[in-house]
C-alpha cells in the first residue's frame, strides 16, 4: 500500500452513493464517484458524467418556461378575446352586438321551435323534424316566428343596455325603453309579414325563411338603434 509524503498510512474513505471504498492520501484530492454513479460530477456543459438521458442544466429553465406558456395559452386566449369584447371602441361594440345578437337568435329559434311543436305537432312526426322543416300553416309559422323574435328582443334590450351600449345613458331611460320597443315592434312586423308571405306565396322552408329574415331584420335593427337610440 502506498504511503503519504509524511510516512503515515492512508485513510480509507467511502464514496457517497456507492458501495466502493477509496483510498485517499493526505494532500491529494478526494476521489470522485465512478462514472455514471448516483452522485456523478457535472462536467463542463451541464451534463452529468455518464448520464445518457440527462439534459444540460441551461435547458431546464427554457423548458419550464415553454411548458408554462403552453399551460397559459387558453387563459391568454380568453383574456385576449375578453379584451376585444370590452374595448371602448367601435370594434368592441360590434363584437358585443354580434355576441348578444347570437344569443338572442338562439332564444328566438328555440321559442319558435317549441311553439311550432305545440301548435301543429302533426306537421312534425318527431321532434327532430322541427330542425329539417315540416308543413305548418302560414299563420302558425308567422305567429311562432313573431313570438320567438319578441322573446329574443327582450333579451336583446336588456343585454344591449347593460353590455353592448353600456356607456350610453339614453337607452336606460323610460324614453329610451319606449323607442327601443317601437323599433322592436317595427322589426317584429317585418318579421311576421315576411314569414307569412314566404310561406303562403312560395311555400319556402320555414327555417330558411327564418334565417334570412333574422339576418336582415337584425342588421336593420342595429342601424336604427344606433341612429335613434344609442
Order of alpha helices (4+ residues) and beta strands (2+ residues): beta-beta-alpha-alpha-alpha-alpha-alpha
